[in-house]
Amino acid sequence: MRGGALWGVMTCLFGAALGVIALVVVASGVHAQELEPRAYVNTPVGLNFLIAGYGYLENGVPDDASVPLRDARVQTHAAVFAYVRSLDVWGKSGKFTVILPYAWTSGSATIAEQPRQRDVSGFGDPRFRFSVNLYGAPALSLKEFADYKQDVIVGASLLVSAPGGQYDSSRLLNIGANRWSVRPEVGISKALGPVTLELATGVTLYTDNGNFIGGKTLERDPIYSVEGHLVYDFGRGMWGAVDGAYYTGGRTTVAGVRGNDRQENVRVGATLALPVNRHNSIKLYGSVGAYTRTGSDFDAVGIAWQYRWGGGY
């Protein structure tokens, strides 16, 4: 295999896998606001990726905060672990991802004129993602991938979050959301020399949380998203991306009372992936809220390490 192709294989999945885990450190709608470059790239079949990362999030207010808050402040440190397997899906390239976060969160706010403080740690909701490239990215072996050149890729994915994280119904600030969510998404990617332009749109759907504060039922409307990325390939596995996304929806209803909390947010960020050797690479990422009408306005930064094996090499 040519050297450039080998380095490309090393990090071809890095953006897709780590974009998913970058913002799962706080419960509820925050993880619907992800910036995920390179989500739909071709990946040789039979590769395995083990990913471990650290993320820090500040000023995020959990979307389940369906009660009046003032001076709310949240800080979260998180360790995130993920496993990714590249697949042959009826001749198309695909991926299956398992994500498990663990977070340490500290929050303070004034509720009903009373100051409140809470520190909590625990596992976040586990997440599972299946994706397949429907056009422009056939399933290839590692050897065959050396001759592959991207043009246009069209892909689709389904992300599922399960209610397995830490949750206390007597508290407002939690790490888990105590409900299921699913996010179907479609995306398109166009390569123009070293530059790749990406666009994806999706919707996050939520089941009810039937054990919200005081045993109430919390309902949430879907959150709709559109995100774009400009990715530049520096060669030998190093790439960077400028990211942007728009989110809207997510209005809540608690015990039948409709909240005035529909989200409308714009986020921007940047990503940089750096190869270490043929099996290891590192990623740095960060994002900020550029515009927030309501909902979670937060800054996030992180670093992650990836180890690759398999594929017959």
N, C-alpha and C positions, 0 to 999 in steps of 0.2 A: 504493500500500500504506500502511496506517495506520502511524504512527510506532512504536507499541508492538509491532506484529507484526514490523516490520523489525528492531528490536533483538532480539526473540525469535529470529528466524532467525539472527542473527549468532552467538549462543552456544548454539543448540539442540543442537549436536553437541559442544560443548566438553567436557562432562563425559565423554561416551562415549569420545571419542578419547583424552583425556589420562588417564582412569582406566586405560586399557590400558597406557600407557607409564610410569606413575608408578613402578612397582617392577620394571622389567626390568633393573635395573642390576647384579644379581648372578645368577650361573648357578643352574640347577636349580630347586628347589621354591620359592624366594623369590618368583618371578614368578607362582606359583600363588596367592599370598596378596595379591590385589589388592583395593582398595576403589574401586569404579567407579560413582559416581552418574551418573544420566541415561544409562545404557547403552541404554535402549529408549525413545527419544523419536522423535516424528515429525520428519522433516527434508525440506524441499523437494527435489525431484529435480533433479539436474544441478549441485549445488553441489560445490565443491572446497575442501578445507581443508589448509593447510600448517602444520605445528606444529613448533616447536623449543623444547626445554626443558632445564632443568638440575635434577638431583636429587642429594641427599646421603643416604646410608644409613650408619647406625652400629650396631655390635654384631651385625650379621647374620653367622651362621655358615653357610656353604654347606651345603646338604642332602646333598651328596655326601661329607660328612665322616664316612665309615663306619669311622673308626679312632678310638681314644681320644684325646680332646683335653682340655686344661686351660687355663684363662686365655685362651681364644680371643677375639680382638678383630679386627673387620674394619671398615674405613672405605672408603667408595666415593663418588667423585664421577663423575657421568655426564652426558653430553650425549645427548639423545634427539631423533630426527627422525622425523616421521610424515607420511604423506599419506593423506587420507580423501576418498572420493568417494561421494556419495549417489546411490542407484539406484532405479529403478522395477522391482520384482521381481514380475511378473505382477499388477500393480495394487496391490501392497503396498510400503510404503517400506522401503528397505534401505540398507546401507552396506558398503563395502569399505575396509579399512584396511591399510596397510603401515607397519611400524615398524622402525627401525634404531637401536640404541643404541651408544654408544661409552663405555667406562668406564675410570677410573683407580682401581685397588683396592690397598689396603695391608692386610696381615693378619699377625697374630702369634699364636703359640700354643705350648704345651709339648706335644710329642709324644714319647712313650716317654722322659720325663724330660729331653728335650733341647729348649731354646728354638729356635723357628724363626721366621723373618721372610721375607715375600715381598711385593714390589711388582710389579704387573703392569698393563698397559694394553692395550686392543685393542677390536675390535668385539664386541658381544654377539650372541647368536643372533637372526637376523631373525625377525619374527613377522608373521603375516597373519591377518586376521579378516574373516569375512563374517557379517553379521547381517541379519535380516528381521523386521519387525513383522507378526505373523500376524493380529492382530485390533486394531481401534481406531485404526489409523494408515495410512490409504490413501495411495498415491503421489500427491502434489500438486505442481503448479508453484509457483513463488515467489508468483505472483499469487493462486492459489487458497488458498495457505497462510494468507493474511491473514484468512480467515473460519473457519479451523480452530480448534476448541476441544477440548482433550483431556478424555477421561473415563477409560476403562480401556484400557490397551494391554497386549497379550500378545505377547512376542517370543522369538526363539531366535537363537543365534549359535554359530559354530564358530571357535575360535582355534587356530592351528597355529604351533608354534615349530620352526624348522629348525636343524640343527646346523652353523651357519656361523660361529660366534664363535670367539674366541681360545681354544685348548685345548692344554695340555701334559700328556700322560699321566704324566709323571714328577713332577708337582706336584699337591698337594691343592687349592690355591686357584687357581681359573680363572674367567674371565668367561663363556665358553661352557660348555655342558653335554655336548657331544659325543653328542647323541641327539635324537630327535624327541619332541615332546609334542603332544597335541591336547586341547582342552577344549570339549566341547559344554556349552551352558548354556541354560536357559529363564528368563525373567523376566516379572514383571507390574508394572505401574505404574498407580496410581490418583490422579487429580488431585482435590483438594478445595479449590477456590478457589486461593489462592496457594501452598498446600502440596501437595506430591506425595509419596506413600508408595510405596516401591519394595522389591521382594523378588525375589531371584534365587538359583538353585541350579545347581550344575554339578559336573563331575568332570574332573580332569586325569589323562590316561592317558599313560604313558611307554613308549618303546621302551628296550631295553637299551643301556647304554654298554659296548661290548665292548673298550674300551681304557682301563679304569680303571688306577689305580696298579699298576705291575708287570705290566700286560697282563691283569689280571683282568676279569671281567664283573660290572658293577654293574646290578642290577635294582631297580626301585622299584614299590611298590604304588600304586594310584591315590590321589589326594588329593581328598576330597569337601569341598564348600564350600557355605555358605549365607550370604548377605549381605543387609543391609537398609540403606535410606537414607531420611532425612527431608529433603526438599529444599524450600527456601522461595524463592519468586520475588519479588524486591524491585522488579521492573519495569525496563523499558528495558535488558534484557539482563543485569542483575546478579542473581546467585543464590548461595545458600550451601547447604551440605549438612552434616548430621551423619551419619557412616558407621559401620557396625559389621559384623563378619563372624566366622564360626566355621569352622575348618578341621580336618580330621582325616584320618588315613591316611598314606601315603607311607613305610611301613616298607621298609627296604632289605635286599637280599641280595647279598653280595659273595663271588664264587667258591663259591657254594652255601651259605655260612654266613649264617644269618638274623640280622639285627641287632635289637637291642632299642631301636628308635628311631622307633616310631610317633609321628607328630605329633598334637598336639591343642592348637590355638592359638585365641585370641580377639584380634582387633585392632579398635581404634576410631580414628576420624580425623575430619577436617573438611576441607571444600573451599570455596573462594570464587572465583567468576568475576566479572571486572570488564571492562566494555566500554571501549574507547578511542575508537573511531569506528565507522563502519558496516562496515568491513572487518577491523578488528583488535580483539583482546581479550587479556586476561591472566588467568592462573589461578594461585592459590596453593593448596597442599595439604600435608597432614601427617598422619601416623598413628603410633601406638605400639602395642606389644604389651601388652594388658591382662591376658592370662593365657597362659602357655606351659607345657605339660606336657613336651614335647620338641620338638626342631626349631629353626627359626630364630626368635629373639627379637630384633627390631630396631626402630629408630626411623627414620623417613624423612620428609624435607621436600623441597619443590621448588617451582619456578616455571616457567611455560611461556607462550609467546606463540603466538597463532593468527592466521593470515591467511586470509580467505575471499574467493573469487571465483566467478564463473559463475552459472548459474541464470537467465540472461537479464536480469540486473540489474547 
